[in-house]
Amino acid sequence: LAAAAVETPPDPLAGVDLTTLAKERAIARGEALINGRLGCFDCHGEDYGGKVVVDIPPVMGMIAPNITPGGPAKDMTDAEWVLLLRHGIGRDRQA
């Protein structure tokens, strides 16, 4: 018996700039996180300059740090930001 010819289906991503697509999706996801319920500004303030989030002495106190581009995080690399935002690990490699 003769083998049937197998036709390769067309690549659905042919001609798609995957780098641009990934960047667009990452930006959209970031905007959703920032603007969603309990977004970044809820803790860090409207200008992301940091603020007191909880102040209930002697039970609990929590201060969100300044995360502006000119603040203490100004020299962070992209990799350091990813570790901080996704895993809560700072430059000192502590959680």
A tleap script that builds the chain and sets N, CA, C and O, in Angstrom:
source leaprc.protein.ff14SB
mol = sequence {
  NLEU ALA ALA ALA ALA VAL GLU THR PRO PRO
  ASP PRO LEU ALA GLY VAL ASP LEU THR THR
  LEU ALA LYS GLU ARG ALA ILE ALA ARG GLY
  GLU ALA LEU ILE ASN GLY ARG LEU GLY CYS
  PHE ASP CYS HIE GLY GLU ASP TYR GLY GLY
  LYS VAL VAL VAL ASP ILE PRO PRO VAL MET
  GLY MET ILE ALA PRO ASN ILE THR PRO GLY
  GLY PRO ALA LYS ASP MET THR ASP ALA GLU
  TRP VAL LEU LEU LEU ARG HIE GLY ILE GLY
  ARG ASP ARG GLN CALA
}
set mol.1.N position { 0.830 -1.193 0.000 }
set mol.1.CA position { 0.000 0.000 0.000 }
set mol.1.C position { 0.865 1.244 0.000 }
set mol.1.O position { 1.897 1.303 0.669 }
set mol.2.N position { 0.441 2.210 -0.740 }
set mol.2.CA position { 1.184 3.470 -0.819 }
set mol.2.C position { 0.794 4.360 0.360 }
set mol.2.O position { -0.372 4.435 0.748 }
set mol.3.N position { 1.796 5.029 0.912 }
set mol.3.CA position { 1.525 5.940 2.027 }
set mol.3.C position { 0.874 7.211 1.491 }
set mol.3.O position { 1.255 7.730 0.442 }
set mol.4.N position { -0.106 7.695 2.229 }
set mol.4.CA position { -0.798 8.925 1.829 }
set mol.4.C position { 0.106 10.120 2.107 }
set mol.4.O position { 0.812 10.160 3.115 }
set mol.5.N position { 0.075 11.062 1.225 }
set mol.5.CA position { 0.875 12.276 1.409 }
set mol.5.C position { 0.297 13.078 2.574 }
set mol.5.O position { -0.910 13.309 2.655 }
set mol.6.N position { 1.186 13.494 3.470 }
set mol.6.CA position { 0.753 14.282 4.626 }
set mol.6.C position { 1.086 15.737 4.342 }
set mol.6.O position { 2.240 16.096 4.106 }
set mol.7.N position { 0.055 16.561 4.369 }
set mol.7.CA position { 0.259 17.980 4.105 }
set mol.7.C position { 0.444 18.713 5.428 }
set mol.7.O position { -0.349 18.553 6.356 }
set mol.8.N position { 1.490 19.510 5.501 }
set mol.8.CA position { 1.766 20.288 6.713 }
set mol.8.C position { 0.825 21.492 6.747 }
set mol.8.O position { 0.763 22.259 5.786 }
set mol.9.N position { 0.087 21.659 7.862 }
set mol.9.CA position { -0.823 22.814 7.944 }
set mol.9.C position { -0.022 24.115 8.009 }
set mol.9.O position { 1.124 24.118 8.457 }
set mol.10.N position { -0.620 25.205 7.566 }
set mol.10.CA position { 0.106 26.480 7.604 }
set mol.10.C position { 0.350 26.917 9.050 }
set mol.10.O position { -0.440 26.613 9.943 }
set mol.11.N position { 1.442 27.628 9.263 }
set mol.11.CA position { 1.800 28.129 10.590 }
set mol.11.C position { 0.882 29.310 10.922 }
set mol.11.O position { 0.929 30.326 10.229 }
set mol.12.N position { 0.052 29.203 11.963 }
set mol.12.CA position { -0.872 30.301 12.299 }
set mol.12.C position { -0.144 31.551 12.799 }
set mol.12.O position { -0.732 32.632 12.848 }
set mol.13.N position { 1.118 31.411 13.167 }
set mol.13.CA position { 1.879 32.558 13.661 }
set mol.13.C position { 2.863 33.098 12.635 }
set mol.13.O position { 3.693 33.949 12.954 }
set mol.14.N position { 2.775 32.617 11.427 }
set mol.14.CA position { 3.669 33.106 10.377 }
set mol.14.C position { 3.424 34.595 10.170 }
set mol.14.O position { 2.285 35.032 10.002 }
set mol.15.N position { 4.490 35.358 10.184 }
set mol.15.CA position { 4.374 36.793 9.965 }
set mol.15.C position { 4.021 37.603 11.197 }
set mol.15.O position { 3.937 38.829 11.122 }
set mol.16.N position { 3.813 36.945 12.334 }
set mol.16.CA position { 3.469 37.651 13.574 }
set mol.16.C position { 4.756 38.007 14.315 }
set mol.16.O position { 5.626 37.157 14.508 }
set mol.17.N position { 4.866 39.250 14.721 }
set mol.17.CA position { 6.030 39.689 15.501 }
set mol.17.C position { 5.777 39.293 16.959 }
set mol.17.O position { 5.100 40.011 17.696 }
set mol.18.N position { 6.318 38.161 17.359 }
set mol.18.CA position { 6.052 37.624 18.694 }
set mol.18.C position { 6.622 38.500 19.800 }
set mol.18.O position { 6.052 38.557 20.889 }
set mol.19.N position { 7.726 39.178 19.547 }
set mol.19.CA position { 8.317 40.067 20.553 }
set mol.19.C position { 7.373 41.230 20.835 }
set mol.19.O position { 7.127 41.568 21.993 }
set mol.20.N position { 6.849 41.836 19.786 }
set mol.20.CA position { 5.913 42.948 19.958 }
set mol.20.C position { 4.638 42.475 20.632 }
set mol.20.O position { 4.111 43.155 21.512 }
set mol.21.N position { 4.146 41.333 20.233 }
set mol.21.CA position { 2.932 40.780 20.836 }
set mol.21.C position { 3.134 40.524 22.318 }
set mol.21.O position { 2.264 40.856 23.123 }
set mol.22.N position { 4.263 39.939 22.695 }
set mol.22.CA position { 4.558 39.665 24.105 }
set mol.22.C position { 4.644 40.962 24.900 }
set mol.22.O position { 4.148 41.045 26.024 }
set mol.23.N position { 5.276 41.976 24.310 }
set mol.23.CA position { 5.398 43.267 24.995 }
set mol.23.C position { 4.030 43.913 25.192 }
set mol.23.O position { 3.746 44.437 26.269 }
set mol.24.N position { 3.184 43.885 24.173 }
set mol.24.CA position { 1.841 44.450 24.288 }
set mol.24.C position { 1.041 43.753 25.381 }
set mol.24.O position { 0.339 44.406 26.153 }
set mol.25.N position { 1.145 42.439 25.448 }
set mol.25.CA position { 0.411 41.687 26.468 }
set mol.25.C position { 0.967 41.961 27.867 }
set mol.25.O position { 0.203 42.037 28.829 }
set mol.26.N position { 2.284 42.109 27.988 }
set mol.26.CA position { 2.889 42.413 29.285 }
set mol.26.C position { 2.452 43.792 29.762 }
set mol.26.O position { 2.167 43.976 30.945 }
set mol.27.N position { 2.396 44.756 28.859 }
set mol.27.CA position { 1.949 46.104 29.230 }
set mol.27.C position { 0.491 46.085 29.658 }
set mol.27.O position { 0.127 46.717 30.650 }
set mol.28.N position { -0.345 45.369 28.923 }
set mol.28.CA position { -1.763 45.279 29.281 }
set mol.28.C position { -1.938 44.611 30.647 }
set mol.28.O position { -2.775 45.037 31.442 }
set mol.29.N position { -1.161 43.577 30.918 }
set mol.29.CA position { -1.243 42.888 32.218 }
set mol.29.C position { -0.794 43.816 33.337 }
set mol.29.O position { -1.417 43.858 34.398 }
set mol.30.N position { 0.281 44.557 33.109 }
set mol.30.CA position { 0.754 45.522 34.095 }
set mol.30.C position { -0.288 46.581 34.398 }
set mol.30.O position { -0.506 46.931 35.558 }
set mol.31.N position { -0.938 47.098 33.350 }
set mol.31.CA position { -1.989 48.098 33.552 }
set mol.31.C position { -3.151 47.515 34.352 }
set mol.31.O position { -3.722 48.197 35.203 }
set mol.32.N position { -3.501 46.271 34.087 }
set mol.32.CA position { -4.587 45.634 34.834 }
set mol.32.C position { -4.216 45.485 36.311 }
set mol.32.O position { -5.061 45.680 37.185 }
set mol.33.N position { -2.964 45.142 36.590 }
set mol.33.CA position { -2.530 45.004 37.983 }
set mol.33.C position { -2.509 46.356 38.701 }
set mol.33.O position { -2.925 46.463 39.854 }
set mol.34.N position { -2.024 47.377 38.010 }
set mol.34.CA position { -1.936 48.708 38.612 }
set mol.34.C position { -3.324 49.286 38.876 }
set mol.34.O position { -3.560 49.877 39.930 }
set mol.35.N position { -4.232 49.120 37.934 }
set mol.35.CA position { -5.544 49.752 38.025 }
set mol.35.C position { -6.617 48.871 38.634 }
set mol.35.O position { -7.733 49.336 38.863 }
set mol.36.N position { -6.312 47.624 38.900 }
set mol.36.CA position { -7.299 46.706 39.447 }
set mol.36.C position { -7.551 46.946 40.930 }
set mol.36.O position { -6.945 47.822 41.547 }
set mol.37.N position { -8.447 46.159 41.480 }
set mol.37.CA position { -8.726 46.241 42.912 }
set mol.37.C position { -7.445 45.964 43.672 }
set mol.37.O position { -6.733 45.009 43.362 }
set mol.38.N position { -7.152 46.770 44.641 }
set mol.38.CA position { -5.908 46.703 45.403 }
set mol.38.C position { -4.695 46.822 44.479 }
set mol.38.O position { -3.729 46.065 44.580 }
set mol.39.N position { -4.782 47.787 43.588 }
set mol.39.CA position { -3.674 48.054 42.681 }
set mol.39.C position { -2.510 48.687 43.430 }
set mol.39.O position { -2.603 48.956 44.627 }
set mol.40.N position { -1.441 48.916 42.733 }
set mol.40.CA position { -0.210 49.437 43.334 }
set mol.40.C position { -0.432 50.733 44.108 }
set mol.40.O position { 0.105 50.906 45.202 }
set mol.41.N position { -1.226 51.646 43.537 }
set mol.41.CA position { -1.403 52.939 44.189 }
set mol.41.C position { -2.197 52.857 45.483 }
set mol.41.O position { -2.132 53.774 46.302 }
set mol.42.N position { -2.942 51.782 45.683 }
set mol.42.CA position { -3.694 51.642 46.931 }
set mol.42.C position { -2.752 51.590 48.133 }
set mol.42.O position { -3.087 52.090 49.208 }
set mol.43.N position { -1.610 51.006 47.960 }
set mol.43.CA position { -0.629 50.940 49.054 }
set mol.43.C position { 0.462 52.003 48.921 }
set mol.43.O position { 0.850 52.628 49.909 }
set mol.44.N position { 0.949 52.202 47.710 }
set mol.44.CA position { 2.107 53.075 47.504 }
set mol.44.C position { 1.736 54.534 47.290 }
set mol.44.O position { 2.622 55.384 47.213 }
set mol.45.N position { 0.439 54.847 47.191 }
set mol.45.CA position { -0.021 56.207 47.001 }
set mol.45.C position { -0.217 56.539 45.539 }
set mol.45.O position { 0.298 55.849 44.658 }
set mol.46.N position { -0.967 57.604 45.286 }
set mol.46.CA position { -1.269 58.003 43.909 }
set mol.46.C position { -0.012 58.309 43.098 }
set mol.46.O position { 0.011 58.093 41.886 }
set mol.47.N position { 1.025 58.808 43.755 }
set mol.47.CA position { 2.278 59.127 43.052 }
set mol.47.C position { 3.331 58.041 43.236 }
set mol.47.O position { 4.471 58.205 42.801 }
set mol.48.N position { 2.964 56.948 43.870 }
set mol.48.CA position { 3.853 55.809 44.146 }
set mol.48.C position { 5.031 56.187 45.048 }
set mol.48.O position { 6.040 55.484 45.097 }
set mol.49.N position { 4.888 57.302 45.756 }
set mol.49.CA position { 5.947 57.783 46.635 }
set mol.49.C position { 5.983 57.113 47.986 }
set mol.49.O position { 6.831 57.444 48.814 }
set mol.50.N position { 5.070 56.166 48.236 }
set mol.50.CA position { 5.026 55.451 49.500 }
set mol.50.C position { 4.052 56.098 50.461 }
set mol.50.O position { 3.781 57.296 50.366 }
set mol.51.N position { 3.523 55.312 51.390 }
set mol.51.CA position { 2.613 55.839 52.402 }
set mol.51.C position { 2.403 54.806 53.493 }
set mol.51.O position { 2.727 53.628 53.344 }
set mol.52.N position { 1.849 55.291 54.596 }
set mol.52.CA position { 1.483 54.399 55.691 }
set mol.52.C position { 0.205 53.686 55.288 }
set mol.52.O position { -0.792 54.328 54.959 }
set mol.53.N position { 0.231 52.366 55.312 }
set mol.53.CA position { -0.927 51.569 54.922 }
set mol.53.C position { -1.735 51.188 56.151 }
set mol.53.O position { -2.958 51.324 56.159 }
set mol.54.N position { -1.064 50.715 57.180 }
set mol.54.CA position { -1.714 50.312 58.424 }
set mol.54.C position { -0.915 50.877 59.583 }
set mol.54.O position { 0.309 50.754 59.633 }
set mol.55.N position { -1.623 51.497 60.513 }
set mol.55.CA position { -0.965 52.042 61.705 }
set mol.55.C position { -1.869 51.792 62.901 }
set mol.55.O position { -2.676 52.642 63.277 }
set mol.56.N position { -1.720 50.611 63.491 }
set mol.56.CA position { -2.532 50.212 64.637 }
set mol.56.C position { -1.581 49.768 65.754 }
set mol.56.O position { -1.377 48.572 65.964 }
set mol.57.N position { -1.003 50.741 66.470 }
set mol.57.CA position { -0.089 50.361 67.545 }
set mol.57.C position { -0.853 49.696 68.683 }
set mol.57.O position { -1.998 50.085 68.911 }
set mol.58.N position { -0.345 48.785 69.369 }
set mol.58.CA position { 0.909 48.077 69.171 }
set mol.58.C position { 0.731 46.818 68.343 }
set mol.58.O position { 1.611 45.957 68.326 }
set mol.59.N position { -0.390 46.702 67.661 }
set mol.59.CA position { -0.711 45.478 66.931 }
set mol.59.C position { 0.040 45.355 65.603 }
set mol.59.O position { 0.671 44.336 65.322 }
set mol.60.N position { -0.043 46.410 64.798 }
set mol.60.CA position { 0.518 46.271 63.455 }
set mol.60.C position { 0.821 47.630 62.836 }
set mol.60.O position { 0.094 48.601 63.044 }
set mol.61.N position { 1.881 47.676 62.089 }
set mol.61.CA position { 2.209 48.848 61.296 }
set mol.61.C position { 2.790 48.388 59.977 }
set mol.61.O position { 3.600 47.462 59.931 }
set mol.62.N position { 2.373 49.040 58.903 }
set mol.62.CA position { 2.883 48.652 57.592 }
set mol.62.C position { 3.041 49.915 56.748 }
set mol.62.O position { 2.109 50.706 56.601 }
set mol.63.N position { 4.231 50.083 56.204 }
set mol.63.CA position { 4.519 51.230 55.356 }
set mol.63.C position { 4.944 50.724 53.988 }
set mol.63.O position { 5.888 49.943 53.867 }
set mol.64.N position { 4.232 51.180 52.954 }
set mol.64.CA position { 4.600 50.804 51.586 }
set mol.64.C position { 5.707 51.738 51.117 }
set mol.64.O position { 5.573 52.953 51.265 }
set mol.65.N position { 6.789 51.222 50.562 }
set mol.65.CA position { 7.929 52.059 50.169 }
set mol.65.C position { 7.678 52.876 48.908 }
set mol.65.O position { 6.730 52.631 48.162 }
set mol.66.N position { 8.538 53.834 48.695 }
set mol.66.CA position { 8.565 54.646 47.494 }
set mol.66.C position { 9.034 53.758 46.342 }
set mol.66.O position { 10.116 53.174 46.405 }
set mol.67.N position { 8.216 53.659 45.288 }
set mol.67.CA position { 8.610 52.852 44.127 }
set mol.67.C position { 8.670 53.704 42.857 }
set mol.67.O position { 8.525 53.190 41.747 }
set mol.68.N position { 8.884 55.012 43.033 }
set mol.68.CA position { 9.001 55.890 41.871 }
set mol.68.C position { 10.336 55.656 41.169 }
set mol.68.O position { 11.292 55.186 41.787 }
set mol.69.N position { 10.402 55.984 39.874 }
set mol.69.CA position { 11.660 55.788 39.141 }
set mol.69.C position { 12.832 56.575 39.717 }
set mol.69.O position { 13.984 56.186 39.524 }
set mol.70.N position { 12.564 57.670 40.416 }
set mol.70.CA position { 13.640 58.459 40.999 }
set mol.70.C position { 13.916 58.129 42.448 }
set mol.70.O position { 14.812 58.713 43.058 }
set mol.71.N position { 13.160 57.203 43.006 }
set mol.71.CA position { 13.303 56.843 44.412 }
set mol.71.C position { 14.384 55.812 44.649 }
set mol.71.O position { 15.292 55.648 43.835 }
set mol.72.N position { 14.280 55.119 45.767 }
set mol.72.CA position { 15.301 54.131 46.126 }
set mol.72.C position { 15.473 53.010 45.099 }
set mol.72.O position { 16.520 52.365 45.058 }
set mol.73.N position { 14.471 52.778 44.286 }
set mol.73.CA position { 14.540 51.688 43.307 }
set mol.73.C position { 15.075 52.142 41.949 }
set mol.73.O position { 15.026 51.384 40.980 }
set mol.74.N position { 15.587 53.381 41.870 }
set mol.74.CA position { 15.977 53.934 40.570 }
set mol.74.C position { 17.060 53.147 39.849 }
set mol.74.O position { 17.118 53.182 38.620 }
set mol.75.N position { 17.903 52.452 40.560 }
set mol.75.CA position { 18.996 51.712 39.924 }
set mol.75.C position { 18.706 50.223 39.764 }
set mol.75.O position { 19.600 49.453 39.413 }
set mol.76.N position { 17.475 49.815 40.016 }
set mol.76.CA position { 17.142 48.393 39.912 }
set mol.76.C position { 17.116 47.951 38.451 }
set mol.76.O position { 16.673 48.689 37.572 }
set mol.77.N position { 17.589 46.756 38.215 }
set mol.77.CA position { 17.539 46.174 36.874 }
set mol.77.C position { 16.145 45.580 36.642 }
set mol.77.O position { 15.362 45.433 37.581 }
set mol.78.N position { 15.851 45.250 35.412 }
set mol.78.CA position { 14.577 44.610 35.111 }
set mol.78.C position { 14.436 43.302 35.884 }
set mol.78.O position { 13.358 42.995 36.395 }
set mol.79.N position { 15.506 42.540 35.971 }
set mol.79.CA position { 15.474 41.260 36.690 }
set mol.79.C position { 15.173 41.473 38.169 }
set mol.79.O position { 14.436 40.693 38.773 }
set mol.80.N position { 15.745 42.532 38.759 }
set mol.80.CA position { 15.475 42.819 40.171 }
set mol.80.C position { 14.015 43.219 40.377 }
set mol.80.O position { 13.400 42.841 41.374 }
set mol.81.N position { 13.464 43.980 39.440 }
set mol.81.CA position { 12.041 44.341 39.530 }
set mol.81.C position { 11.166 43.105 39.455 }
set mol.81.O position { 10.200 42.979 40.207 }
set mol.82.N position { 11.498 42.192 38.553 }
set mol.82.CA position { 10.710 40.966 38.419 }
set mol.82.C position { 10.750 40.168 39.723 }
set mol.82.O position { 9.714 39.695 40.191 }
set mol.83.N position { 11.936 40.016 40.310 }
set mol.83.CA position { 12.042 39.298 41.584 }
set mol.83.C position { 11.213 39.976 42.665 }
set mol.83.O position { 10.539 39.305 43.447 }
set mol.84.N position { 11.260 41.302 42.709 }
set mol.84.CA position { 10.525 42.048 43.725 }
set mol.84.C position { 9.020 41.941 43.533 }
set mol.84.O position { 8.292 41.635 44.477 }
set mol.85.N position { 8.554 42.192 42.319 }
set mol.85.CA position { 7.119 42.216 42.071 }
set mol.85.C position { 6.469 40.843 42.066 }
set mol.85.O position { 5.359 40.681 42.574 }
set mol.86.N position { 7.135 39.872 41.508 }
set mol.86.CA position { 6.527 38.543 41.408 }
set mol.86.C position { 6.757 37.671 42.628 }
set mol.86.O position { 5.943 36.804 42.945 }
set mol.87.N position { 7.884 37.907 43.320 }
set mol.87.CA position { 8.239 36.996 44.401 }
set mol.87.C position { 8.491 37.675 45.743 }
set mol.87.O position { 8.717 36.996 46.745 }
set mol.88.N position { 8.455 39.012 45.774 }
set mol.88.CA position { 8.686 39.734 47.023 }
set mol.88.C position { 10.122 39.657 47.508 }
set mol.88.O position { 10.380 39.784 48.705 }
set mol.89.N position { 11.056 39.452 46.595 }
set mol.89.CA position { 12.469 39.334 46.963 }
set mol.89.C position { 13.187 40.625 46.578 }
set mol.89.O position { 13.191 41.012 45.409 }
set mol.90.N position { 13.787 41.284 47.552 }
set mol.90.CA position { 14.463 42.549 47.326 }
set mol.90.C position { 15.883 42.390 46.839 }
set mol.90.O position { 16.366 41.282 46.605 }
set mol.91.N position { 16.545 43.539 46.689 }
set mol.91.CA position { 17.927 43.530 46.187 }
set mol.91.C position { 18.874 42.769 47.111 }
set mol.91.O position { 19.897 42.242 46.674 }
set mol.92.N position { 18.515 42.720 48.397 }
set mol.92.CA position { 19.344 41.988 49.353 }
set mol.92.C position { 19.061 40.491 49.320 }
set mol.92.O position { 19.596 39.721 50.118 }
set mol.93.N position { 18.205 40.098 48.375 }
set mol.93.CA position { 17.795 38.686 48.189 }
set mol.93.C position { 17.021 38.124 49.380 }
set mol.93.O position { 16.960 36.911 49.583 }
set mol.94.N position { 16.435 39.022 50.158 }
set mol.94.CA position { 15.601 38.608 51.286 }
set mol.94.C position { 14.141 38.844 50.941 }
set mol.94.O position { 13.799 39.813 50.263 }
set mol.95.N position { 13.289 37.950 51.414 }
set mol.95.CA position { 11.853 38.098 51.180 }
set mol.95.C position { 11.258 39.061 52.177 }
set mol.95.O position { 10.054 39.319 52.143 }
savepdb mol mol.pdb
quit
